[in-house]
Amino acid sequence: MSVRTVRSALDVADDDDEESYASDLVKPRPYNARVLDPADLPVDRKERLKAVEAALMEAEATRSKSVAWSKLRWTVETGVALRLLIEEDLYKEDPEFTSLETYADNRLHLSRGHVYELVDDAARLLAVAPLSEISDKPFNASQAKVLAPLMEPVAELGPAEAGKTKAELIVGDVEASGKKRTAAALRKAAEERGFTISEAPAVPSARKKGAGKDGIEDAEIVENDGTRAVEALYGFLKDQQAVYDGIGGGLLAAALQHDPGAAEGVLRDLLQYLTRTEHRIRAAMKGPSEDGS
């Protein structure tokens, strides 16, 4: 298996070295990630699965030695490998697993939702890699989610901005303002310029692999399979646990202090969906009434 690399990034000893190395690694090869090339993998499907699993294990080893910057490298390497795993259904080559959910849960210790999130994050991080030429710090996944849809050239710009993308303009706006470069600051800068940020997945093909004979997307076909339904519920449970864990650690207080209006709006919507989810679950567990309603 052939991979591309710049130089080893695992010998960073302290935070001072981390900052300087983070500035260097994004320019020659974004995130210093060693990305799988499907063309370089074996043709035999079982061997391709082994190669993908080896890449996932290598990415996990990188993260285990991580400092702050290496999570980006792990995200890129893992997301690219997972996309290949999904698009080619390689997990089916392991007879122990019958679905992506069971494979991800037991082999990768990831929920189904997290798998797709990593695929999208990797695609966005690679999409914004050219921006490393205008910034001395790598962009994280939340910033890439804002910037990736804006990587298109802007027409009718003046001489000073000619040839720039929308993403370059808003990055420049935030840096010129002296504010910390956060996803929220980038989104606000985009709104001020009138740029629309698409919320579509970065890699829709990883979710829907084409229409069937009746024009129905594969991902939209509901199979009459109780095992898959239970596996899906386990995935939703893990996602819910991730939400619970994620909003701890002072995140709520920090968000409410930074932008009370925006944070309260999001939290109200979250509570609304939680309430709807509870009602749907309780109705299903209660079952039909005695009169058949």
Buried (B, 14 or more C-beta within 10 A) or exposed (E): BEEEEBEEBEEBEEEEEBBEBBBEBBBEBBBBBBBBEEEEBEEEBEEBBBBBBEBBEBBBEBBEEBBEBBBBBBBBBBBBBBBBBBBBEBBBBBEEBBBBBBBBBEBBEBBBBBBBBBBBBBBBBBBBBEBBEEBEEBBBBBBBBBBBBBBEEBEEEEEEEEEBBBBBBBBBBBBEEEBEBBBBBBBBBBEEEEBEBEEEBBBEEBBEBEEEEEEEEEEEEEEEEEEBEEBBEBBEEBBBEBEEEEEEEEEEEEBBEEEEEBBEEEBEEEEEEEEEEEEEEEEEEEEEEEEEE
